[in-house]
Amino acid sequence: MPARRFNVHHLMESMPQLNHSSIGWERKKRRLAAALVCSSAILIAGCQRHGAEMPVAQSVDVGVKTLAPQRIVMTAELSGRLSSLKVSDVRPQIGGIVQKRLFVEGSDVKAGQVLYQIDPATYQATYDQARGTLAKAQATLASAKTKADRYAQLVKINAVSAQDNDDAIAAVREDEADVLADRASLESARINLGYTRITAPISGRIGASSVTEGALVTADQTTALATIHAYDEMYLDVTRSSADWLRLRQAFASGRLKRAGSGAAVQLVMEDGTPYAHSGVLQFSGITVDATTGSVTLRMIFPNPEGELLPGMFVRAQLDEGESASALLVPQLAVTRASDGGASVWVVDASGHAKQVAVRADSAYGDQWIVTSGLKAGDRVIVSGLQKVQAGVAVHVAAS
């Protein structure tokens, strides 16, 4: 604004002629002149300041991370409860009175070890009777064979009729059938007699007994006498969303991920956070998707030589999914998400200005996101000072 010049004397001369003879009027005139001079000076200074305070663009200090490809191993942490690889409920296969319990609850038992003894008296009698019946049938068969052999010689000289010879042969066949039936009855009686000694079907640790001596048990009862867990190996079933499973398959198909080592190593983390000494393997994955949860089942097997793992224990499994030799990692704080889930980051372009770039970051790696599209090696991603960054603003990269 141009400064305007004021002529105080001209202003005073242009005023109407008044009576200037009094001393008071002279004083007023001098005061008015001084006030006009001050006002003009203030007006000039204000105009000069207005011209000097034009906005000047300033750079924003930010911290950046220059992206470089890194080799990483993708892992997934899945939790669940352990189960015994083999579990057997001990049940009676015959009815009777329990005479003895031959094991200590909570102890280790071997396959074939006798656990319970059922009163064998009636089954022993049945067995003895079947054995006698078989012996009688065998004696009858021997006599019939002797007679048939004799008739076979006599029929040649017509000493007996052909009909008598045929009847002797038929009698032998009938007696042979009786022997087979009686032998089967004896085997059945022997099996039932053996069932009076209830044995362990597998090796493992046996739990509490549901019956004591003197209890009556039956072959069709629903309550197990005891349960044995084979704990030399344990398995862990976990679920994973079908979307993650599909993403992994696509990553392997495109070559972004490769199998890490054997591709099946699994590390276990105990309830207290300590790692388990023995690694496991991924045995199989489900072939169907659960219609309710939209997930597939993964089963992992872990050795348990020291018996440290127990059925029902809550653990976390770290599964090696694959490895990438050229992954681009961006701190999670540098990635912003829109309401539709789309991700973006701020980068410093070649001219030193801030620029927002849309990226694809679907997988986490520790406290960072794995960026699969939108960025390349050498890009400078803004990781600090984001609250002051706007599109197109000049930035100054702070020394790290």
Secondary structure as UniProt FT lines:
FT   HELIX           8..14
FT   HELIX           23..52
FT   STRAND          60..66
FT   STRAND          70..90
FT   STRAND          96..101
FT   TURN            105..106
FT   STRAND          108..109
FT   TURN            111..112
FT   STRAND          114..118
FT   HELIX           121..154
FT   HELIX           155..157
FT   HELIX           162..194
FT   TURN            195..196
FT   STRAND          197..199
FT   STRAND          204..206
FT   TURN            213..214
FT   STRAND          216..217
FT   TURN            219..220
FT   STRAND          226..241
FT   HELIX           242..254
FT   TURN            261..262
FT   STRAND          265..269
FT   TURN            271..272
FT   STRAND          280..285
FT   TURN            291..293
FT   STRAND          295..303
FT   TURN            305..306
FT   TURN            311..312
FT   STRAND          314..331
FT   HELIX           332..334
FT   STRAND          336..337
FT   TURN            339..340
FT   STRAND          343..348
FT   TURN            350..351
FT   STRAND          353..360
FT   STRAND          363..365
FT   TURN            366..367
FT   STRAND          368..371
FT   TURN            377..378
FT   STRAND          380..384
FT   HELIX           386..388
FT   TURN            391..392
FT   STRAND          394..397
//
